């Protein structure tokens, strides 16, 4: 139970992200079924089969929503019972538990409704809409809007509009991709594409209107936008939202060409929609991360100024030499404890207990150690991007460049957390209690996996087209997880300045992963352009890491 409390913050973000994804897919599937599939079920040759497949995908989403919501609610209940000492019945009366229970019930009620043909009767269509509306309403009571002391009715409505927009657009895209893959004639593609474009416009309009209003109430000022963690995360969401708009515009142009020329290929429509799903889900995890920080208007002190951002991010020569391990704050504290214990003939206490909730001490040498790690990681990533670019240009023997990922992973495993094995006194398994250590090791594992898979693909050891997709998927997941990564630093300004550096790293990682996806999946000029884009994104990541500073 103590370990559960230690990792509660990070686990809750991940589970909440999964809830948002599943909820959006469930509500988006219901809306897609009723407003797109139902009107065309007798018009399209494959209409009945499409209805059945979309309903099945929506049922799976509802099951995922119920499981994720139960896990998230159970986590909060367990932590409250162990820390506050309340009984199970008392905790279950809390608003979050009531809302979670209702959301699970709504998700389960949708399953039998979707098992019947939506087109069978008006009631069969109305009932899923009513249950979905109840699910959406309850979901708004778990947002920042419910906790506001003023204007909370307006904000609850705006939050609901925001989630509705995300559902009808991003949440319905998997159903759209499924429809494109199951329809085999230009007439069907044209009907579905045109209707989904109009649905997407409604979703975009809902998101823009609600997002603007929430920015006014939750951020309040320009300094709140760039000077707080909440504002920085909203900035990342806006950047990804603009990327989605660009992809959506590309799909709209394809739909218009399809309307005029039935011989127009829909392959770009499908591939862009796949990327929209990935970026959209990343936005959902960024939204989940927002729930862990207070709105910018509530953080009136310890904001970062533009001058502090400019000074911290000014280009400097990389730090290529590292301080000795015994100069770090933890090492010095441990030596002092060892000396005191030796004088008393006792066993020395541990200077840092993983997962204790006490932030480890830091000194100037710790900062230099961290900067050294980031700068050498930047050299690795910059070199990887350059070699990949040269290999793309035709230098065939550079196909082994993914092996550099393994060297980088080994370097990070040893250096990232100096207080744990193999350099520190803390054991390999005990250190997993520390959330930051666990996140670092997760990133190391990702680096190893996509390095091995990409090397195997490029050298011909893995010839399956699906194996080639592992690299872009894991790179994209790494970028998304970097948006949820937190640093255990007591100084709020220093923590935010570090996160402001990590945000462009995360966005570049997401862009690189999905550009590589398009290179593999999109034929023609679009795929060739994407093949040049993603190595440049890697090189950009390397440059950012070379500029990284903590003081």
Secondary structure, 3 states (H helix, E strand, C coil): CHHHHHCHHHHHHHHHHHHHHHHHHHHHHHHHHHHHHHHHCCCCCCHHHHHHHHHHHHHHHHHHHHHHHHHHHHHHHHHHHHHCCCCHHHHCCCHHHHHHHHHHHHHHHHHHHHHCCHHHCHHHHHHHHHHHHHHHHHHHCCCHHHHCCCCHHHHHHHHHHHHHHHHHHHHHHHHHHHHHHHCCCHHHHHHHHHHHHHHHHHHHHHHHHHHHHHHHHHCCCHHHHHCCHHHHHHHHHHHHHHHHHHHHHHHHHHHHHHHHCCCCCCHHHHHHHHHHHHHHHHHHHHHHHHCCCCCHHHCCCCCCCHHHHHHHCCCCCCCCCCCCHHHCHHHHHHHHHHHHHHHHCCCCCCCCCCCCCCCCCCCHHHHHHHHHHHHHHHHHHHHHHHHHHHHHCCCHHHHHHHHHHHHHHHHHHHHCCCCECCCCCECCCHHHHCHHHHHHHHHHHHHHHHHHHHHHHHCCCCCCHHHHHHHHHHHHHHHHHHHHCCCCCCCHHHHHHHHHHHHHHHHHHHHHHHHHHHHHHCCCHHHHHHHHHHHHHHHHHHHHHHCCCCC
